Amino acid sequence: MTLYNKYKDRVNFVLIDIDHKLAAGQQLLLDKYFRNLVPHVVILDPSGKALYNEPGEVEEGRVSGILDQALRGASVKPESER
């Protein structure tokens, strides 16, 4: 909730519960990014490029850092390039 409260006016958050029927947009995201491990965190830039796409829990500070960089317009290397 802390991340949501900090970024809610600048970031769109989408939660997907794979145990329930999904909306079409949620299904598209699931098909494109999900790797069958829960939890799974994906951070997309405005163009849809994955800046972070990893299974497992992630520290709030890590997510906040990626979001801050992206919101400043700074180049953020995708996780796969780090």
Phi and psi restraints in degrees (range 20) as a CNS / XPLOR table:
assign (resid 1 and name C) (resid 2 and name N)
       (resid 2 and name CA) (resid 2 and name C) 1.0 -61.0 20.0 2
assign (resid 2 and name N) (resid 2 and name CA)
       (resid 2 and name C) (resid 3 and name N) 1.0 -45.3 20.0 2
assign (resid 2 and name C) (resid 3 and name N)
       (resid 3 and name CA) (resid 3 and name C) 1.0 -62.9 20.0 2
assign (resid 3 and name N) (resid 3 and name CA)
       (resid 3 and name C) (resid 4 and name N) 1.0 -42.0 20.0 2
assign (resid 3 and name C) (resid 4 and name N)
       (resid 4 and name CA) (resid 4 and name C) 1.0 -59.8 20.0 2
assign (resid 4 and name N) (resid 4 and name CA)
       (resid 4 and name C) (resid 5 and name N) 1.0 -48.6 20.0 2
assign (resid 4 and name C) (resid 5 and name N)
       (resid 5 and name CA) (resid 5 and name C) 1.0 -62.1 20.0 2
assign (resid 5 and name N) (resid 5 and name CA)
       (resid 5 and name C) (resid 6 and name N) 1.0 -36.3 20.0 2
assign (resid 5 and name C) (resid 6 and name N)
       (resid 6 and name CA) (resid 6 and name C) 1.0 -71.4 20.0 2
assign (resid 6 and name N) (resid 6 and name CA)
       (resid 6 and name C) (resid 7 and name N) 1.0 -36.3 20.0 2
assign (resid 6 and name C) (resid 7 and name N)
       (resid 7 and name CA) (resid 7 and name C) 1.0 -115.6 20.0 2
assign (resid 7 and name N) (resid 7 and name CA)
       (resid 7 and name C) (resid 8 and name N) 1.0 2.1 20.0 2
assign (resid 7 and name C) (resid 8 and name N)
       (resid 8 and name CA) (resid 8 and name C) 1.0 -56.4 20.0 2
assign (resid 8 and name N) (resid 8 and name CA)
       (resid 8 and name C) (resid 9 and name N) 1.0 -27.1 20.0 2
assign (resid 8 and name C) (resid 9 and name N)
       (resid 9 and name CA) (resid 9 and name C) 1.0 -87.2 20.0 2
assign (resid 9 and name N) (resid 9 and name CA)
       (resid 9 and name C) (resid 10 and name N) 1.0 -5.7 20.0 2
assign (resid 9 and name C) (resid 10 and name N)
       (resid 10 and name CA) (resid 10 and name C) 1.0 -127.6 20.0 2
assign (resid 10 and name N) (resid 10 and name CA)
       (resid 10 and name C) (resid 11 and name N) 1.0 -11.3 20.0 2
assign (resid 10 and name C) (resid 11 and name N)
       (resid 11 and name CA) (resid 11 and name C) 1.0 -132.4 20.0 2
assign (resid 11 and name N) (resid 11 and name CA)
       (resid 11 and name C) (resid 12 and name N) 1.0 139.5 20.0 2
assign (resid 11 and name C) (resid 12 and name N)
       (resid 12 and name CA) (resid 12 and name C) 1.0 -92.9 20.0 2
assign (resid 12 and name N) (resid 12 and name CA)
       (resid 12 and name C) (resid 13 and name N) 1.0 123.8 20.0 2
assign (resid 12 and name C) (resid 13 and name N)
       (resid 13 and name CA) (resid 13 and name C) 1.0 -102.4 20.0 2
assign (resid 13 and name N) (resid 13 and name CA)
       (resid 13 and name C) (resid 14 and name N) 1.0 132.5 20.0 2
assign (resid 13 and name C) (resid 14 and name N)
       (resid 14 and name CA) (resid 14 and name C) 1.0 -125.8 20.0 2
assign (resid 14 and name N) (resid 14 and name CA)
       (resid 14 and name C) (resid 15 and name N) 1.0 122.3 20.0 2
assign (resid 14 and name C) (resid 15 and name N)
       (resid 15 and name CA) (resid 15 and name C) 1.0 -106.7 20.0 2
assign (resid 15 and name N) (resid 15 and name CA)
       (resid 15 and name C) (resid 16 and name N) 1.0 136.8 20.0 2
assign (resid 15 and name C) (resid 16 and name N)
       (resid 16 and name CA) (resid 16 and name C) 1.0 -123.8 20.0 2
assign (resid 16 and name N) (resid 16 and name CA)
       (resid 16 and name C) (resid 17 and name N) 1.0 120.9 20.0 2
assign (resid 16 and name C) (resid 17 and name N)
       (resid 17 and name CA) (resid 17 and name C) 1.0 -101.6 20.0 2
assign (resid 17 and name N) (resid 17 and name CA)
       (resid 17 and name C) (resid 18 and name N) 1.0 105.0 20.0 2
assign (resid 17 and name C) (resid 18 and name N)
       (resid 18 and name CA) (resid 18 and name C) 1.0 -71.1 20.0 2
assign (resid 18 and name N) (resid 18 and name CA)
       (resid 18 and name C) (resid 19 and name N) 1.0 -5.7 20.0 2
assign (resid 18 and name C) (resid 19 and name N)
       (resid 19 and name CA) (resid 19 and name C) 1.0 -88.1 20.0 2
assign (resid 19 and name N) (resid 19 and name CA)
       (resid 19 and name C) (resid 20 and name N) 1.0 -0.4 20.0 2
assign (resid 19 and name C) (resid 20 and name N)
       (resid 20 and name CA) (resid 20 and name C) 1.0 -130.2 20.0 2
assign (resid 20 and name N) (resid 20 and name CA)
       (resid 20 and name C) (resid 21 and name N) 1.0 161.8 20.0 2
assign (resid 20 and name C) (resid 21 and name N)
       (resid 21 and name CA) (resid 21 and name C) 1.0 -58.9 20.0 2
assign (resid 21 and name N) (resid 21 and name CA)
       (resid 21 and name C) (resid 22 and name N) 1.0 136.0 20.0 2
assign (resid 21 and name C) (resid 22 and name N)
       (resid 22 and name CA) (resid 22 and name C) 1.0 -103.3 20.0 2
assign (resid 22 and name N) (resid 22 and name CA)
       (resid 22 and name C) (resid 23 and name N) 1.0 148.7 20.0 2
assign (resid 22 and name C) (resid 23 and name N)
       (resid 23 and name CA) (resid 23 and name C) 1.0 -71.1 20.0 2
assign (resid 23 and name N) (resid 23 and name CA)
       (resid 23 and name C) (resid 24 and name N) 1.0 161.0 20.0 2
assign (resid 23 and name C) (resid 24 and name N)
       (resid 24 and name CA) (resid 24 and name C) 1.0 -56.5 20.0 2
assign (resid 24 and name N) (resid 24 and name CA)
       (resid 24 and name C) (resid 25 and name N) 1.0 -43.3 20.0 2
assign (resid 24 and name C) (resid 25 and name N)
       (resid 25 and name CA) (resid 25 and name C) 1.0 -64.3 20.0 2
assign (resid 25 and name N) (resid 25 and name CA)
       (resid 25 and name C) (resid 26 and name N) 1.0 -38.3 20.0 2
assign (resid 25 and name C) (resid 26 and name N)
       (resid 26 and name CA) (resid 26 and name C) 1.0 -65.4 20.0 2
assign (resid 26 and name N) (resid 26 and name CA)
       (resid 26 and name C) (resid 27 and name N) 1.0 -41.7 20.0 2
assign (resid 26 and name C) (resid 27 and name N)
       (resid 27 and name CA) (resid 27 and name C) 1.0 -62.7 20.0 2
assign (resid 27 and name N) (resid 27 and name CA)
       (resid 27 and name C) (resid 28 and name N) 1.0 -39.6 20.0 2
assign (resid 27 and name C) (resid 28 and name N)
       (resid 28 and name CA) (resid 28 and name C) 1.0 -61.0 20.0 2
assign (resid 28 and name N) (resid 28 and name CA)
       (resid 28 and name C) (resid 29 and name N) 1.0 -44.7 20.0 2
assign (resid 28 and name C) (resid 29 and name N)
       (resid 29 and name CA) (resid 29 and name C) 1.0 -63.6 20.0 2
assign (resid 29 and name N) (resid 29 and name CA)
       (resid 29 and name C) (resid 30 and name N) 1.0 -43.1 20.0 2
assign (resid 29 and name C) (resid 30 and name N)
       (resid 30 and name CA) (resid 30 and name C) 1.0 -60.6 20.0 2
assign (resid 30 and name N) (resid 30 and name CA)
       (resid 30 and name C) (resid 31 and name N) 1.0 -47.4 20.0 2
assign (resid 30 and name C) (resid 31 and name N)
       (resid 31 and name CA) (resid 31 and name C) 1.0 -62.6 20.0 2
assign (resid 31 and name N) (resid 31 and name CA)
       (resid 31 and name C) (resid 32 and name N) 1.0 -36.3 20.0 2
assign (resid 31 and name C) (resid 32 and name N)
       (resid 32 and name CA) (resid 32 and name C) 1.0 -80.7 20.0 2
assign (resid 32 and name N) (resid 32 and name CA)
       (resid 32 and name C) (resid 33 and name N) 1.0 -36.5 20.0 2
assign (resid 32 and name C) (resid 33 and name N)
       (resid 33 and name CA) (resid 33 and name C) 1.0 -117.1 20.0 2
assign (resid 33 and name N) (resid 33 and name CA)
       (resid 33 and name C) (resid 34 and name N) 1.0 -24.5 20.0 2
assign (resid 33 and name C) (resid 34 and name N)
       (resid 34 and name CA) (resid 34 and name C) 1.0 -72.6 20.0 2
assign (resid 34 and name N) (resid 34 and name CA)
       (resid 34 and name C) (resid 35 and name N) 1.0 138.3 20.0 2
assign (resid 34 and name C) (resid 35 and name N)
       (resid 35 and name CA) (resid 35 and name C) 1.0 -118.5 20.0 2
assign (resid 35 and name N) (resid 35 and name CA)
       (resid 35 and name C) (resid 36 and name N) 1.0 27.2 20.0 2
assign (resid 35 and name C) (resid 36 and name N)
       (resid 36 and name CA) (resid 36 and name C) 1.0 65.5 20.0 2
assign (resid 36 and name N) (resid 36 and name CA)
       (resid 36 and name C) (resid 37 and name N) 1.0 23.7 20.0 2
assign (resid 36 and name C) (resid 37 and name N)
       (resid 37 and name CA) (resid 37 and name C) 1.0 -126.5 20.0 2
assign (resid 37 and name N) (resid 37 and name CA)
       (resid 37 and name C) (resid 38 and name N) 1.0 135.3 20.0 2
assign (resid 37 and name C) (resid 38 and name N)
       (resid 38 and name CA) (resid 38 and name C) 1.0 -117.6 20.0 2
assign (resid 38 and name N) (resid 38 and name CA)
       (resid 38 and name C) (resid 39 and name N) 1.0 135.9 20.0 2
assign (resid 38 and name C) (resid 39 and name N)
       (resid 39 and name CA) (resid 39 and name C) 1.0 -75.8 20.0 2
assign (resid 39 and name N) (resid 39 and name CA)
       (resid 39 and name C) (resid 40 and name N) 1.0 165.8 20.0 2
assign (resid 39 and name C) (resid 40 and name N)
       (resid 40 and name CA) (resid 40 and name C) 1.0 -139.1 20.0 2
assign (resid 40 and name N) (resid 40 and name CA)
       (resid 40 and name C) (resid 41 and name N) 1.0 126.1 20.0 2
assign (resid 40 and name C) (resid 41 and name N)
       (resid 41 and name CA) (resid 41 and name C) 1.0 -114.4 20.0 2
assign (resid 41 and name N) (resid 41 and name CA)
       (resid 41 and name C) (resid 42 and name N) 1.0 128.8 20.0 2
assign (resid 41 and name C) (resid 42 and name N)
       (resid 42 and name CA) (resid 42 and name C) 1.0 -128.2 20.0 2
assign (resid 42 and name N) (resid 42 and name CA)
       (resid 42 and name C) (resid 43 and name N) 1.0 130.7 20.0 2
assign (resid 42 and name C) (resid 43 and name N)
       (resid 43 and name CA) (resid 43 and name C) 1.0 -118.4 20.0 2
assign (resid 43 and name N) (resid 43 and name CA)
       (resid 43 and name C) (resid 44 and name N) 1.0 121.8 20.0 2
assign (resid 43 and name C) (resid 44 and name N)
       (resid 44 and name CA) (resid 44 and name C) 1.0 -109.7 20.0 2
assign (resid 44 and name N) (resid 44 and name CA)
       (resid 44 and name C) (resid 45 and name N) 1.0 144.5 20.0 2
assign (resid 44 and name C) (resid 45 and name N)
       (resid 45 and name CA) (resid 45 and name C) 1.0 -82.1 20.0 2
assign (resid 45 and name N) (resid 45 and name CA)
       (resid 45 and name C) (resid 46 and name N) 1.0 174.9 20.0 2
assign (resid 45 and name C) (resid 46 and name N)
       (resid 46 and name CA) (resid 46 and name C) 1.0 -58.3 20.0 2
assign (resid 46 and name N) (resid 46 and name CA)
       (resid 46 and name C) (resid 47 and name N) 1.0 -24.7 20.0 2
assign (resid 46 and name C) (resid 47 and name N)
       (resid 47 and name CA) (resid 47 and name C) 1.0 -86.9 20.0 2
assign (resid 47 and name N) (resid 47 and name CA)
       (resid 47 and name C) (resid 48 and name N) 1.0 -4.2 20.0 2
assign (resid 47 and name C) (resid 48 and name N)
       (resid 48 and name CA) (resid 48 and name C) 1.0 95.4 20.0 2
assign (resid 48 and name N) (resid 48 and name CA)
       (resid 48 and name C) (resid 49 and name N) 1.0 3.3 20.0 2
assign (resid 48 and name C) (resid 49 and name N)
       (resid 49 and name CA) (resid 49 and name C) 1.0 -75.8 20.0 2
assign (resid 49 and name N) (resid 49 and name CA)
       (resid 49 and name C) (resid 50 and name N) 1.0 132.8 20.0 2
assign (resid 49 and name C) (resid 50 and name N)
       (resid 50 and name CA) (resid 50 and name C) 1.0 -75.2 20.0 2
assign (resid 50 and name N) (resid 50 and name CA)
       (resid 50 and name C) (resid 51 and name N) 1.0 117.8 20.0 2
assign (resid 50 and name C) (resid 51 and name N)
       (resid 51 and name CA) (resid 51 and name C) 1.0 -88.7 20.0 2
assign (resid 51 and name N) (resid 51 and name CA)
       (resid 51 and name C) (resid 52 and name N) 1.0 -25.7 20.0 2
assign (resid 51 and name C) (resid 52 and name N)
       (resid 52 and name CA) (resid 52 and name C) 1.0 -148.4 20.0 2
assign (resid 52 and name N) (resid 52 and name CA)
       (resid 52 and name C) (resid 53 and name N) 1.0 131.0 20.0 2
assign (resid 52 and name C) (resid 53 and name N)
       (resid 53 and name CA) (resid 53 and name C) 1.0 -153.5 20.0 2
assign (resid 53 and name N) (resid 53 and name CA)
       (resid 53 and name C) (resid 54 and name N) 1.0 83.1 20.0 2
assign (resid 53 and name C) (resid 54 and name N)
       (resid 54 and name CA) (resid 54 and name C) 1.0 -138.8 20.0 2
assign (resid 54 and name N) (resid 54 and name CA)
       (resid 54 and name C) (resid 55 and name N) 1.0 144.4 20.0 2
assign (resid 54 and name C) (resid 55 and name N)
       (resid 55 and name CA) (resid 55 and name C) 1.0 -78.2 20.0 2
assign (resid 55 and name N) (resid 55 and name CA)
       (resid 55 and name C) (resid 56 and name N) 1.0 158.5 20.0 2
assign (resid 55 and name C) (resid 56 and name N)
       (resid 56 and name CA) (resid 56 and name C) 1.0 97.3 20.0 2
assign (resid 56 and name N) (resid 56 and name CA)
       (resid 56 and name C) (resid 57 and name N) 1.0 167.7 20.0 2
assign (resid 56 and name C) (resid 57 and name N)
       (resid 57 and name CA) (resid 57 and name C) 1.0 -71.8 20.0 2
assign (resid 57 and name N) (resid 57 and name CA)
       (resid 57 and name C) (resid 58 and name N) 1.0 150.4 20.0 2
assign (resid 57 and name C) (resid 58 and name N)
       (resid 58 and name CA) (resid 58 and name C) 1.0 -131.4 20.0 2
assign (resid 58 and name N) (resid 58 and name CA)
       (resid 58 and name C) (resid 59 and name N) 1.0 140.7 20.0 2
assign (resid 58 and name C) (resid 59 and name N)
       (resid 59 and name CA) (resid 59 and name C) 1.0 -66.9 20.0 2
assign (resid 59 and name N) (resid 59 and name CA)
       (resid 59 and name C) (resid 60 and name N) 1.0 142.9 20.0 2
assign (resid 59 and name C) (resid 60 and name N)
       (resid 60 and name CA) (resid 60 and name C) 1.0 -55.1 20.0 2
assign (resid 60 and name N) (resid 60 and name CA)
       (resid 60 and name C) (resid 61 and name N) 1.0 -40.8 20.0 2
assign (resid 60 and name C) (resid 61 and name N)
       (resid 61 and name CA) (resid 61 and name C) 1.0 -62.0 20.0 2
assign (resid 61 and name N) (resid 61 and name CA)
       (resid 61 and name C) (resid 62 and name N) 1.0 -35.6 20.0 2
assign (resid 61 and name C) (resid 62 and name N)
       (resid 62 and name CA) (resid 62 and name C) 1.0 -65.7 20.0 2
assign (resid 62 and name N) (resid 62 and name CA)
       (resid 62 and name C) (resid 63 and name N) 1.0 -47.4 20.0 2
assign (resid 62 and name C) (resid 63 and name N)
       (resid 63 and name CA) (resid 63 and name C) 1.0 -63.2 20.0 2
assign (resid 63 and name N) (resid 63 and name CA)
       (resid 63 and name C) (resid 64 and name N) 1.0 -44.5 20.0 2
assign (resid 63 and name C) (resid 64 and name N)
       (resid 64 and name CA) (resid 64 and name C) 1.0 -60.3 20.0 2
assign (resid 64 and name N) (resid 64 and name CA)
       (resid 64 and name C) (resid 65 and name N) 1.0 -41.8 20.0 2
assign (resid 64 and name C) (resid 65 and name N)
       (resid 65 and name CA) (resid 65 and name C) 1.0 -62.4 20.0 2
assign (resid 65 and name N) (resid 65 and name CA)
       (resid 65 and name C) (resid 66 and name N) 1.0 -43.4 20.0 2
assign (resid 65 and name C) (resid 66 and name N)
       (resid 66 and name CA) (resid 66 and name C) 1.0 -64.8 20.0 2
assign (resid 66 and name N) (resid 66 and name CA)
       (resid 66 and name C) (resid 67 and name N) 1.0 -44.6 20.0 2
assign (resid 66 and name C) (resid 67 and name N)
       (resid 67 and name CA) (resid 67 and name C) 1.0 -64.0 20.0 2
assign (resid 67 and name N) (resid 67 and name CA)
       (resid 67 and name C) (resid 68 and name N) 1.0 -43.3 20.0 2
assign (resid 67 and name C) (resid 68 and name N)
       (resid 68 and name CA) (resid 68 and name C) 1.0 -60.1 20.0 2
assign (resid 68 and name N) (resid 68 and name CA)
       (resid 68 and name C) (resid 69 and name N) 1.0 -45.3 20.0 2
assign (resid 68 and name C) (resid 69 and name N)
       (resid 69 and name CA) (resid 69 and name C) 1.0 -61.0 20.0 2
assign (resid 69 and name N) (resid 69 and name CA)
       (resid 69 and name C) (resid 70 and name N) 1.0 -46.8 20.0 2
assign (resid 69 and name C) (resid 70 and name N)
       (resid 70 and name CA) (resid 70 and name C) 1.0 -64.2 20.0 2
assign (resid 70 and name N) (resid 70 and name CA)
       (resid 70 and name C) (resid 71 and name N) 1.0 -40.1 20.0 2
assign (resid 70 and name C) (resid 71 and name N)
       (resid 71 and name CA) (resid 71 and name C) 1.0 -70.0 20.0 2
assign (resid 71 and name N) (resid 71 and name CA)
       (resid 71 and name C) (resid 72 and name N) 1.0 -27.3 20.0 2
assign (resid 71 and name C) (resid 72 and name N)
       (resid 72 and name CA) (resid 72 and name C) 1.0 -78.1 20.0 2
assign (resid 72 and name N) (resid 72 and name CA)
       (resid 72 and name C) (resid 73 and name N) 1.0 -9.4 20.0 2
assign (resid 72 and name C) (resid 73 and name N)
       (resid 73 and name CA) (resid 73 and name C) 1.0 85.5 20.0 2
assign (resid 73 and name N) (resid 73 and name CA)
       (resid 73 and name C) (resid 74 and name N) 1.0 7.4 20.0 2
assign (resid 73 and name C) (resid 74 and name N)
       (resid 74 and name CA) (resid 74 and name C) 1.0 -73.6 20.0 2
assign (resid 74 and name N) (resid 74 and name CA)
       (resid 74 and name C) (resid 75 and name N) 1.0 148.4 20.0 2
assign (resid 74 and name C) (resid 75 and name N)
       (resid 75 and name CA) (resid 75 and name C) 1.0 -68.4 20.0 2
assign (resid 75 and name N) (resid 75 and name CA)
       (resid 75 and name C) (resid 76 and name N) 1.0 128.9 20.0 2
assign (resid 75 and name C) (resid 76 and name N)
       (resid 76 and name CA) (resid 76 and name C) 1.0 -117.7 20.0 2
assign (resid 76 and name N) (resid 76 and name CA)
       (resid 76 and name C) (resid 77 and name N) 1.0 119.1 20.0 2
assign (resid 76 and name C) (resid 77 and name N)
       (resid 77 and name CA) (resid 77 and name C) 1.0 -71.6 20.0 2
assign (resid 77 and name N) (resid 77 and name CA)
       (resid 77 and name C) (resid 78 and name N) 1.0 135.1 20.0 2
assign (resid 77 and name C) (resid 78 and name N)
       (resid 78 and name CA) (resid 78 and name C) 1.0 -58.4 20.0 2
assign (resid 78 and name N) (resid 78 and name CA)
       (resid 78 and name C) (resid 79 and name N) 1.0 151.0 20.0 2
assign (resid 78 and name C) (resid 79 and name N)
       (resid 79 and name CA) (resid 79 and name C) 1.0 -53.0 20.0 2
assign (resid 79 and name N) (resid 79 and name CA)
       (resid 79 and name C) (resid 80 and name N) 1.0 -36.3 20.0 2
assign (resid 79 and name C) (resid 80 and name N)
       (resid 80 and name CA) (resid 80 and name C) 1.0 -66.6 20.0 2
assign (resid 80 and name N) (resid 80 and name CA)
       (resid 80 and name C) (resid 81 and name N) 1.0 -16.8 20.0 2
assign (resid 80 and name C) (resid 81 and name N)
       (resid 81 and name CA) (resid 81 and name C) 1.0 -102.0 20.0 2
assign (resid 81 and name N) (resid 81 and name CA)
       (resid 81 and name C) (resid 82 and name N) 1.0 4.7 20.0 2
